[in-house]
Amino acid sequence: MNRPISTLMQHQVTVVDMDDTIARVESVFASNALSWAPVMDGPQTVVGVISAVDLLQFHAQERDANRVHAWQLCTYKPIMVSPDTPLHEVARQMVARRIHHVVVMQAERVAGVVSSLDLLQALLLSP
C-alpha cells in the first residue's frame, strides 16, 4: 500500500458545477453511471463532492430538484491529495474523516478521483 494513489485513481472525471440544479446533477449521474462527482466553482476550484447518498437523502425530504443547487447539497472540504500520495496515507485520511471520496489534484486541476471501493479493490487484489 505504499504505491502512489495515481496508480489507482480514475482518470476520466466527470464534474458538476456548483450552480447546477439537483435535477441536472441527477441527469449527469444517470448519463455517466456515476455514484458521486466533484462539485466545481469554475475549472480549478473544487468546493465539495456530491454523492448518490446525498441525492437519496435529498429526495427523502421531498424537496424540489429544480430549485436546489449542487452547492446547497454537497459535502464541503473534500479530501484532496496529489497523485504521488501513498495509498496508505489516502486510506488513513479517509478513515479519520469518515469520507468515502477523494479528489486527486495536479497543477491545480482535477487529475482523478478515488472512492473507498477503489481502495478496497486494491487491497483485495494486492499480493
C-alpha positions in Angstrom: 0.0 0.0 0.0 3.0 2.3 -0.5 2.3 2.8 -4.1 1.0 6.2 -5.2 -2.7 7.0 -5.5 -2.2 7.8 -9.2 -1.9 4.0 -9.8 -5.4 3.6 -8.5 -7.3 6.7 -9.4 -10.0 7.0 -12.1 -8.5 9.3 -14.7 -11.7 10.2 -16.5 -13.5 12.6 -14.2 -17.0 14.0 -14.7 -17.7 17.0 -12.5 -20.7 19.1 -11.8 -20.9 22.9 -11.4 -21.8 24.3 -8.1 -24.8 26.1 -9.7 -26.2 23.0 -11.4 -29.6 22.1 -10.1 -30.0 18.7 -8.4 -32.1 17.7 -11.4 -29.1 18.4 -13.6 -26.8 16.6 -11.2 -29.0 13.5 -11.4 -29.0 13.7 -15.2 -25.2 13.8 -15.2 -25.1 10.9 -12.8 -27.5 8.8 -14.9 -25.8 9.7 -18.2 -22.3 8.7 -16.9 -23.2 5.9 -14.5 -21.8 7.9 -11.5 -22.3 7.5 -7.8 -20.5 10.7 -6.9 -18.8 13.7 -8.5 -16.6 16.7 -7.5 -18.6 19.9 -7.3 -16.6 22.7 -9.0 -16.6 26.5 -8.9 -15.0 27.2 -12.2 -12.4 25.0 -13.9 -10.0 24.8 -11.0 -11.8 25.1 -7.7 -13.3 22.1 -6.0 -15.8 23.2 -3.4 -17.1 19.7 -2.4 -18.4 16.4 -3.6 -21.9 15.2 -4.1 -23.0 11.6 -3.9 -25.9 9.3 -4.6 -26.4 9.1 -0.9 -26.8 12.9 -0.8 -29.4 12.6 -3.5 -31.3 9.9 -1.7 -31.4 11.9 1.5 -32.5 15.0 -0.5 -35.4 13.1 -2.1 -36.4 11.7 1.3 -37.0 15.3 2.3 -39.3 15.7 -0.7 -37.5 18.9 -1.9 -37.7 20.3 -5.4 -34.8 19.1 -7.5 -35.2 22.1 -9.9 -34.9 24.7 -7.1 -31.9 23.4 -5.2 -28.3 23.6 -6.4 -25.3 21.4 -6.0 -23.6 23.8 -3.7 -26.5 23.6 -1.3 -26.2 19.8 -1.0 -22.6 18.9 -1.4 -20.2 17.9 1.3 -17.7 20.8 1.6 -13.9 20.5 2.1 -13.3 17.2 0.4 -10.1 15.3 0.8 -7.7 16.5 -1.9 -4.4 14.8 -2.5 -1.6 14.9 -5.1 -1.0 12.0 -7.5 2.1 10.9 -5.6 0.4 10.5 -2.2 0.8 6.9 -0.9 -2.4 4.7 -0.9 -2.0 4.1 2.9 -2.0 7.9 3.6 -5.1 8.4 1.5 -6.8 5.5 3.3 -5.8 6.9 6.7 -7.3 10.3 5.8 -10.5 8.7 4.6 -10.9 6.7 7.8 -10.0 9.7 10.0 -12.5 12.0 8.4 -15.1 9.3 7.7 -15.2 10.3 4.0 -15.6 7.8 1.0 -14.4 10.0 -1.8 -11.0 11.7 -2.7 -10.2 14.2 -5.4 -6.7 13.9 -6.8 -5.3 17.3 -7.8 -2.3 18.1 -10.0 -1.2 21.6 -11.0 -4.5 23.0 -9.6 -6.6 20.7 -11.8 -8.6 17.6 -11.1 -6.4 14.7 -12.2 -8.5 11.9 -10.9 -10.8 10.6 -8.3 -10.8 7.7 -5.8 -13.5 6.1 -3.8 -13.4 3.8 -0.8 -14.4 1.0 -3.1 -11.4 1.6 -5.3 -9.2 1.3 -2.2 -10.9 -1.9 -1.1 -10.4 -3.4 -4.6 -6.7 -2.5 -4.5 -6.4 -4.2 -1.1 -8.1 -7.3 -2.3 -6.0 -7.6 -5.4 -2.7 -6.9 -3.8 -0.4 -9.9 -3.3 
